[in-house]
Amino acid sequence: MNRILQTSVALFSLLILLTGCGEKVKPGIAEVKRQQISGLTVSVVNPETADELYETTGTVRAKSLSAVASRIMGTVTSIPVKEGDRVKAGQVLLTLDDSDVAQKVKAAAEGYREAEKAVEAAGENKRLNDITYQRYKRLFDEKALSGQELDQIETQRRVARLDYERAGAALKRAEAGVGEAKVYHGFTRITAPVSGTVTEKKIEYGSMAVPGMPLITVEDASSYRVEVNADEAQAGRIRQGMEVRVTIESLNKVFTGTVSEVVPSVDPLSRTFLVKIALRAEGLRNGLYARVSIPVGKKQALLVPSRAVVDKGQLTGIFAVSEKNIISYRLVRPGRAYGDRVEILSGLNPGERVVISGVERAVDGGIAATAQ
């Protein structure tokens, strides 16, 4: 009994001691002091109707890219242009040796003059036969000439007329021959088919030009187009006349283009179809790489101003503001840019508030003093 009593007293004393200690070290909750942030503009983010964009890549093409070739064989005697020169339609790009063609022009000219003289002679003979026939006709009417003699004179008259017509046809052939010779002589002067810029020269002075072989390339710089291969799933959604956004990264510029042509056939290998986008802008060149955004529909999206998105190293986020105006840095996944606003794909819910102005003052864990 004494042991039990002693044990009970010891436990009771320990309990009293622990109770006393608990009263002395009662845990107190320290109040967190948060920094007050002023000069912030806070806005509620709600879903908005935005364009659903189909993004693809393409290549800038000149409206006209002419590979100029010779139509006759000849030695190059001059090349008055070089790469980068601006030329006008009809301007001489190079000349060929015309010595043999020039002789053909002279020969054709002589043949024409000879044909003119033949026409003149046939005309005189025709007039003579006409006069002779009239005289014999009067004699026949006066019964002083037989019918056989009149028939003979009439036949001579018809033959003279045929000779005159034949001479006239020969003159026309000779005239055509002169024109043909002059055309061939013109082939020795190779001119620009369009106004533009010389982008490539594939022959040098003294070289032999061969018919059909490209000699000089002229790029029409008046307008350009972007050619893209769109996925077959977009067939019917991309239409002629649609305005699209074209980004040329090498120029660091963004342009607005218009869909000028949609080729309906689909390539069975790539499962794509060709879309041509008309583009007018300065500084473009054939072959540039382009990124194209085509609006193919509408969708609901959460959009925030671009200035509200804050990058911290490899992290991208925004400053969200709670109902108690507490600021927190929220990681988000941004999407496409719509002008000066950015779509938020994840990390933000509709109806939440974010800091859209004064983000440089925002502090994670602070309190927006004047949340608007």
C-alpha positions as CSV (number, residue, x, y, z in Angstrom):
1,M,0.0,0.0,0.0
2,N,2.8,2.4,0.8
3,R,4.4,1.8,-2.6
4,I,1.1,2.4,-4.3
5,L,0.5,5.6,-2.4
6,Q,4.0,6.8,-3.1
7,T,3.6,6.1,-6.8
8,S,0.3,7.9,-6.9
9,V,1.7,11.0,-5.2
10,A,4.6,11.0,-7.6
11,L,2.4,10.9,-10.7
12,F,0.1,13.6,-9.3
13,S,3.1,15.8,-8.6
14,L,4.4,15.3,-12.2
15,L,1.0,16.1,-13.6
16,I,0.8,19.4,-11.6
17,L,4.4,20.2,-12.8
18,L,3.5,19.6,-16.4
19,T,0.3,21.6,-16.1
20,G,2.2,24.5,-14.6
21,C,4.8,24.4,-17.4
22,G,2.1,24.4,-20.0
23,E,0.6,27.6,-18.6
24,K,4.0,29.3,-18.7
25,V,4.9,28.3,-22.3
26,K,1.5,28.8,-23.8
27,P,2.3,29.0,-27.6
28,G,1.4,32.5,-29.0
29,I,0.8,33.1,-32.7
30,A,3.0,35.9,-34.0
31,E,1.2,38.2,-36.3
32,V,2.8,38.4,-39.8
33,K,3.8,41.9,-40.9
34,R,3.3,42.3,-44.7
35,Q,4.7,45.1,-46.8
36,Q,2.2,47.6,-48.1
37,I,2.6,48.1,-51.9
38,S,1.0,51.2,-53.5
39,G,0.8,52.4,-57.0
40,L,-0.6,49.1,-58.4
41,T,-3.4,48.7,-60.9
42,V,-5.3,45.4,-60.4
43,S,-7.8,44.0,-62.8
44,V,-10.2,41.1,-62.9
45,V,-9.4,38.6,-65.7
46,N,-12.5,37.1,-67.5
47,P,-12.7,35.0,-70.6
48,E,-12.9,37.0,-73.9
49,T,-13.6,36.1,-77.4
50,A,-10.4,35.9,-79.4
51,D,-9.2,34.7,-82.8
52,E,-8.3,31.1,-83.0
53,L,-5.0,31.2,-85.0
54,Y,-3.4,28.6,-87.2
55,E,0.3,29.2,-87.2
56,T,2.6,27.9,-89.9
57,T,5.7,28.9,-91.8
58,G,6.3,29.8,-95.3
59,T,8.7,31.4,-97.8
60,V,8.7,34.9,-99.3
61,R,8.4,34.8,-103.1
62,A,8.7,37.7,-105.6
63,K,5.6,38.4,-107.6
64,S,7.6,37.6,-110.7
65,L,11.0,35.9,-110.8
66,S,12.2,35.9,-114.4
67,A,15.1,33.7,-115.6
68,V,16.2,35.5,-118.8
69,A,17.6,33.3,-121.5
70,S,18.8,33.8,-125.1
71,R,16.8,32.7,-128.1
72,I,19.8,32.4,-130.4
73,M,23.4,31.1,-130.0
74,G,26.0,33.8,-129.9
75,T,29.0,35.2,-128.1
76,V,28.4,37.7,-125.3
77,T,29.8,41.1,-126.3
78,S,28.6,43.2,-123.3
79,I,26.9,42.9,-119.9
80,P,26.0,46.4,-118.7
81,V,24.4,45.3,-115.5
82,K,25.5,43.4,-112.3
83,E,23.8,41.8,-109.3
84,G,21.9,44.3,-107.2
85,D,21.2,46.7,-110.1
86,R,17.7,48.1,-110.5
87,V,16.5,47.7,-114.1
88,K,13.4,48.8,-116.0
89,A,11.3,46.7,-118.3
90,G,12.9,46.7,-121.8
91,Q,16.4,47.7,-120.5
92,V,19.3,45.9,-122.1
93,L,20.8,43.3,-119.9
94,L,23.4,41.9,-122.3
95,T,24.2,41.8,-126.0
96,L,25.4,39.1,-128.3
97,D,27.6,39.2,-131.4
98,D,25.3,40.2,-134.3
99,S,27.6,40.1,-137.3
100,D,25.9,37.1,-139.0
101,V,22.4,38.3,-138.2
102,A,23.1,41.8,-139.5
103,Q,24.1,40.3,-142.9
104,K,20.7,38.4,-142.9
105,V,19.0,41.7,-142.3
106,K,20.8,43.3,-145.3
107,A,20.0,40.3,-147.5
108,A,16.3,40.5,-146.6
109,A,16.3,44.2,-147.3
110,E,17.8,43.7,-150.7
111,G,15.2,41.0,-151.4
112,Y,12.5,43.4,-150.5
113,R,13.8,46.1,-152.8
114,E,14.0,43.5,-155.6
115,A,10.4,42.5,-155.0
116,E,9.3,46.1,-155.1
117,K,10.8,46.4,-158.6
118,A,9.1,43.2,-159.7
119,V,5.8,44.6,-158.6
120,E,6.5,47.8,-160.4
121,A,7.3,45.9,-163.6
122,A,4.3,43.6,-163.3
123,G,2.1,46.7,-162.8
124,E,3.4,48.3,-166.0
125,N,2.8,45.1,-167.9
126,K,-0.7,44.9,-166.5
127,R,-1.6,48.5,-167.5
128,L,-0.2,47.8,-171.0
129,N,-2.4,44.7,-171.4
130,D,-5.4,46.6,-170.1
131,I,-4.9,49.3,-172.8
132,T,-4.3,46.7,-175.5
133,Y,-7.4,44.8,-174.6
134,Q,-9.5,48.0,-174.8
135,R,-8.2,48.7,-178.3
136,Y,-8.9,45.2,-179.5
137,K,-12.3,45.2,-177.9
138,R,-13.3,48.3,-179.9
139,L,-12.0,46.6,-183.1
140,F,-14.0,43.5,-182.3
141,D,-17.1,45.6,-181.7
142,E,-16.6,47.2,-185.2
143,K,-16.4,43.7,-186.7
144,A,-12.7,44.3,-187.6
145,L,-11.4,41.6,-185.4
146,S,-12.2,37.9,-185.0
147,G,-13.3,36.5,-181.7
148,Q,-10.2,34.2,-181.6
149,E,-7.9,37.2,-181.7
150,L,-9.9,39.0,-178.9
151,D,-9.7,35.8,-176.8
152,Q,-6.0,35.8,-177.2
153,I,-5.6,39.4,-176.1
154,E,-8.0,38.8,-173.1
155,T,-5.9,35.8,-172.0
156,Q,-2.8,37.9,-172.1
157,R,-4.6,40.5,-170.0
158,R,-5.5,37.9,-167.4
159,V,-2.0,36.5,-167.3
160,A,-0.6,40.0,-166.7
161,R,-3.0,40.5,-163.8
162,L,-1.9,37.2,-162.3
163,D,1.7,38.2,-162.7
164,Y,0.9,41.5,-160.9
165,E,-0.8,39.6,-158.0
166,R,2.1,37.1,-157.8
167,A,4.6,40.0,-157.6
168,G,2.5,41.6,-154.9
169,A,2.5,38.3,-152.9
170,A,6.3,38.1,-153.4
171,L,6.6,41.6,-152.0
172,K,4.7,40.7,-148.9
173,R,6.9,37.6,-148.4
174,A,10.0,39.8,-148.8
175,E,8.5,42.3,-146.3
176,A,7.9,39.5,-143.8
177,G,11.5,38.3,-144.4
178,V,12.8,41.7,-143.5
179,G,10.7,41.7,-140.3
180,E,11.9,38.2,-139.4
181,A,15.5,39.2,-139.9
182,K,15.0,42.2,-137.7
183,V,13.4,40.1,-135.0
184,Y,16.3,37.8,-135.1
185,H,18.6,40.7,-134.9
186,G,16.7,41.9,-131.9
187,F,17.5,38.6,-130.2
188,T,21.1,39.8,-130.0
189,R,19.9,42.4,-127.4
190,I,18.5,40.6,-124.4
191,T,16.3,42.9,-122.3
192,A,14.6,42.8,-119.0
193,P,11.0,41.4,-119.2
194,V,9.9,43.3,-116.1
195,S,11.1,46.1,-113.9
196,G,13.0,44.8,-110.8
197,T,16.4,43.9,-109.4
198,V,19.1,41.8,-111.0
199,T,19.6,39.0,-108.4
200,E,21.8,36.6,-110.3
201,K,24.2,36.7,-113.3
202,K,25.2,33.3,-114.7
203,I,27.4,34.3,-117.7
204,E,30.4,36.4,-118.4
205,Y,31.8,38.6,-121.2
206,G,33.0,36.4,-124.1
207,S,31.1,33.3,-123.1
208,M,28.8,31.5,-125.6
209,A,25.1,31.9,-124.9
210,V,23.0,28.9,-125.7
211,P,19.3,29.1,-126.4
212,G,17.2,28.3,-123.3
213,M,20.1,28.5,-120.9
214,P,19.3,31.0,-118.1
215,L,21.7,34.0,-118.2
216,I,20.4,36.6,-115.8
217,T,17.6,36.5,-113.1
218,V,15.4,39.6,-112.6
219,E,13.3,39.8,-109.5
220,D,10.1,41.9,-109.6
221,A,10.3,44.0,-106.4
222,S,7.0,45.7,-106.9
223,S,5.2,43.2,-104.7
224,Y,5.8,39.9,-103.0
225,R,3.8,36.9,-101.7
226,V,4.3,34.3,-99.0
227,E,3.7,30.7,-99.9
228,V,2.7,28.4,-97.1
229,N,1.7,24.7,-97.0
230,A,-1.3,24.5,-94.7
231,D,-2.4,21.3,-93.0
232,E,-5.4,19.6,-94.8
233,A,-7.4,19.9,-91.5
234,Q,-7.6,23.7,-92.3
235,A,-9.2,23.1,-95.7
236,G,-12.4,25.2,-95.9
237,R,-11.3,27.4,-93.0
238,I,-8.7,29.4,-94.9
239,R,-10.5,31.6,-97.6
240,Q,-9.4,34.1,-100.1
241,G,-9.4,37.7,-98.8
242,M,-8.6,36.8,-95.2
243,E,-6.1,39.1,-93.5
244,V,-3.2,37.3,-91.9
245,R,-0.2,38.3,-89.7
246,V,3.2,37.7,-91.3
247,T,6.4,37.9,-89.2
248,I,9.8,38.1,-90.9
249,E,12.2,37.3,-88.1
250,S,15.3,38.2,-90.1
251,L,13.9,41.7,-90.6
252,N,12.4,41.8,-87.1
253,K,9.2,43.1,-88.6
254,V,5.5,42.2,-88.6
255,F,3.4,42.7,-91.7
256,T,-0.3,42.3,-92.6
257,G,-1.0,40.2,-95.7
258,T,-4.1,39.1,-97.5
259,V,-4.8,35.5,-98.7
260,S,-4.8,35.9,-102.5
261,E,-5.1,32.3,-103.6
262,V,-6.0,29.0,-102.1
263,V,-5.0,25.9,-104.1
264,P,-7.7,23.3,-103.4
265,S,-5.7,20.2,-104.3
266,V,-4.0,18.4,-101.4
267,D,-0.5,17.0,-101.7
268,P,-0.9,13.2,-101.0
269,L,2.6,13.0,-99.6
270,S,2.6,15.9,-97.2
271,R,-1.2,16.2,-96.7
272,T,-1.0,19.9,-97.2
273,F,-2.4,22.5,-99.6
274,L,-0.8,25.6,-100.9
275,V,-1.9,29.1,-99.7
276,K,-0.5,32.3,-101.3
277,I,-0.5,35.5,-99.3
278,A,-0.1,38.8,-101.0
279,L,2.3,41.1,-99.2
280,R,3.4,44.7,-99.9
281,A,6.3,46.0,-97.8
282,E,9.7,47.5,-98.1
283,G,12.9,45.5,-97.6
284,L,11.5,42.1,-98.6
285,R,13.6,39.7,-100.6
286,N,12.9,36.5,-102.4
287,G,13.5,33.4,-100.2
288,L,13.1,35.0,-96.8
289,Y,11.7,32.8,-94.0
290,A,8.2,33.9,-92.7
291,R,6.0,32.9,-89.8
292,V,2.3,33.2,-90.6
293,S,-0.7,33.4,-88.2
294,I,-4.1,32.8,-89.9
295,P,-7.4,33.4,-88.0
296,V,-9.5,30.3,-88.7
297,G,-12.2,30.8,-86.0
298,K,-13.1,32.2,-82.6
299,K,-12.5,30.9,-79.1
300,Q,-12.8,32.0,-75.4
301,A,-9.4,32.9,-73.9
302,L,-7.9,34.6,-70.8
303,L,-6.0,37.6,-71.9
304,V,-3.7,39.8,-69.8
305,P,-1.6,42.8,-70.9
306,S,1.9,41.8,-71.9
307,R,3.3,44.1,-69.2
308,A,1.6,42.0,-66.6
309,V,3.7,38.9,-67.5
310,V,6.9,38.8,-65.4
311,D,9.9,36.5,-66.3
312,K,12.1,35.5,-63.5
313,G,15.0,33.5,-65.0
314,Q,13.4,30.5,-66.6
315,L,10.1,31.0,-64.9
316,T,7.1,33.0,-66.3
317,G,4.4,34.2,-64.0
318,I,2.0,37.0,-63.0
319,F,1.3,38.7,-59.7
320,A,-2.2,37.6,-58.5
321,V,-4.1,39.5,-55.9
322,S,-6.3,37.6,-53.4
323,E,-9.6,38.8,-51.9
324,K,-7.6,40.1,-49.0
325,N,-5.4,42.0,-51.4
326,I,-2.4,39.7,-50.7
327,I,0.0,39.6,-53.7
328,S,1.4,36.3,-54.8
329,Y,3.7,35.4,-57.7
330,R,1.8,32.8,-59.8
331,L,3.5,30.6,-62.3
332,V,1.6,30.5,-65.6
333,R,2.0,29.1,-69.1
334,P,1.6,31.9,-71.7
335,G,0.2,31.3,-75.2
336,R,-0.1,33.4,-78.3
337,A,0.2,37.2,-78.3
338,Y,-2.8,39.2,-79.4
339,G,-1.4,42.6,-80.0
340,D,-0.3,44.0,-76.7
341,R,-2.0,41.2,-74.8
342,V,-1.0,37.6,-74.1
343,E,-3.2,34.5,-73.7
344,I,-2.7,32.6,-70.4
345,L,-3.2,28.9,-71.0
346,S,-2.8,27.6,-67.5
347,G,-2.0,28.9,-64.0
348,L,-4.9,31.4,-63.9
349,N,-8.6,31.0,-63.3
350,P,-11.4,33.1,-64.7
351,G,-12.5,35.9,-62.3
352,E,-9.1,36.2,-60.5
353,R,-7.4,39.5,-60.1
354,V,-3.9,40.3,-61.4
355,V,-1.6,43.3,-61.3
356,I,-1.6,44.9,-64.7
357,S,0.3,48.1,-63.9
358,G,3.2,48.8,-61.6
359,V,4.4,45.2,-61.6
360,E,7.9,46.4,-61.0
361,R,6.7,47.4,-57.5
362,A,4.9,44.2,-56.7
363,V,6.4,41.9,-54.1
364,D,5.4,38.3,-53.5
365,G,3.6,38.2,-50.1
366,G,2.9,42.0,-50.0
367,I,-0.4,43.7,-49.7
368,A,-1.8,45.8,-52.5
369,A,-2.6,49.0,-50.6
370,T,-4.7,50.6,-53.3
371,A,-6.0,47.7,-55.4
372,Q,-8.2,49.1,-58.1
